[in-house]
Amino acid sequence: MTLPLPTVHGVRAARPNTEVVHGVFRPSVCIVAQGAKRVYLGTEMFEYDQNRMLLCSMDLPVAAEVVEASHAAPYLGLILDLDLRRLSELAFKVFPKGLPPVRESRGVYLGDATSDIVNAATRLLNVMGDARDMALLAPMIMDEILIRLLRSPVGGRMAQLAQAESHLQRVAKAVDWVRAHFDEPMNVEALSEMVHMSPSSFHAHFKVVTNQTPLQFQKSLRLREARRLMLNAQMDVTTASRRVGYVSTSQFIREYGRMFGNAPARDIALLRERGQTPAALN
């Protein structure tokens, strides 16, 4: 069997962010070699550095900022996209007697970045400079990283990511639906039925995982996509608000200002001055 090559994203910054950057995290583990970074999910903040790593369990819209960096000591970070199928296979090897129980399911959480995990991540970066080494060695190093994560204090949560019937994966299925249909009216009861949960249980678990209600989550997606459309497709405010599902342009402007700190026209002008490009939702 040929294992898929891991997807690795390197991040480097010579100074802290001047503003919070909005984007989408996929199922991944984020490891810092130098500096520190903050990620915001809803109203909750997660800060990680050389001693802590951040794990994201599903596709989630977040805001982030580098908070510790300089030209002498730039921020250096590594994001490893998780292969959930491979994670599931390894979890049953690490836990042959059954997966450990997990009290709560979170969309984003922090764990200790042990020297073994950081060293394996460094070796992964080192082999990426050679195509042959990448093809032969990278999958094995990625397996090592996953195994070390599964054997760490966050191992139970890691194992849960790939279990189809867990509450986490049921919420992940709902999140995927909302992301694909964010511009459509939402029926929370129908959504809960789709993932085989009662409306009250679904609402509670969705809030724990995403730190937002389903409607707040949908609003976040709509506003982020409208921002991208106004910047990249040069849409006007009314057209962009209609495209993402708003009926009232005035409501859109109010909610946009609360989320991004400026009215749409002012915000887009500032983004263009800074050369920033919001990420797409796909």
WOCOR-V474106 format. One record per pair of residues at least 6 apart in sequence whose C-alpha atoms are under 7 Angstrom apart, sorted by the first residue. I is the first residue (numbers start at 1). J is the second residue. If there is no record, write none. Layout:
i->{I/I}
j->{J/J}
This chain:
i->{3/4/5/5/5/6/6/6/7/7/8/8/8/8/9/9/9/10/10/10/11/11/11/12/12/12/12/13/13/13/13/14/14/14/14/14/15/15/15/15/16/16/16/16/17/17/17/19/20/20/20/21/21/21/22/22/22/22/23/23/23/23/23/24/24/24/24/24/25/25/25/25/25/26/26/26/26/26/27/27/27/27/27/27/28/28/28/28/28/28/28/29/29/29/29/29/29/29/30/30/30/30/30/30/31/31/31/31/31/32/32/32/32/32/32/33/33/33/34/34/34/34/34/35/35/35/35/35/35/36/36/36/36/36/36/37/37/37/37/37/37/37/38/38/38/38/38/38/38/38/39/39/39/39/39/39/39/40/40/40/40/41/41/41/41/42/42/48/50/51/51/52/52/52/52/53/53/53/53/54/54/54/55/55/55/56/56/56/57/57/57/58/58/68/69/84/85/87/87/88/88/90/91/91/99/100/101/102/102/105/105/105/106/106/107/107/111/117/117/120/120/124/124/127/127/127/128/149/150/150/150/160/161/161/163/170/171/173/174/174/178/182/182/182/183/183/183/184/189/192/192/192/203/206/206/207/222/223/225/225/226/226/226/228/228/228/229/229/230/230/231/237/238/241/241/246/253/253/256/256/257/257}
j->{139/139/135/138/139/81/139/142/80/81/78/79/80/81/78/79/80/77/78/79/76/77/78/74/75/76/77/69/74/75/76/69/70/71/74/75/69/70/71/74/66/67/68/69/65/66/67/65/63/64/65/63/64/65/62/63/64/278/61/62/63/278/279/59/60/61/62/281/56/59/60/61/62/56/58/59/60/81/56/57/58/59/81/82/55/56/57/79/80/81/82/53/54/55/56/79/80/81/53/54/55/78/79/80/53/54/77/78/79/49/50/53/76/77/78/50/76/77/49/50/74/75/76/49/68/69/74/75/76/48/49/66/67/68/75/47/48/49/65/66/67/68/45/46/47/48/64/65/66/67/45/46/47/62/63/64/65/46/62/63/64/62/63/210/211/211/212/54/113/112/113/110/111/112/113/110/111/112/113/109/110/111/108/109/110/107/108/109/107/108/161/107/172/75/75/162/162/146/162/159/162/147/150/159/156/156/156/156/157/168/208/209/208/209/209/210/154/145/148/141/145/138/141/133/134/138/134/155/156/158/159/166/168/169/169/195/206/195/191/195/218/218/221/222/222/244/245/245/199/198/199/202/213/213/214/213/244/256/280/281/240/241/244/278/279/280/235/240/236/240/268/264/249/249/252/252/263/264/263/264/263/264}
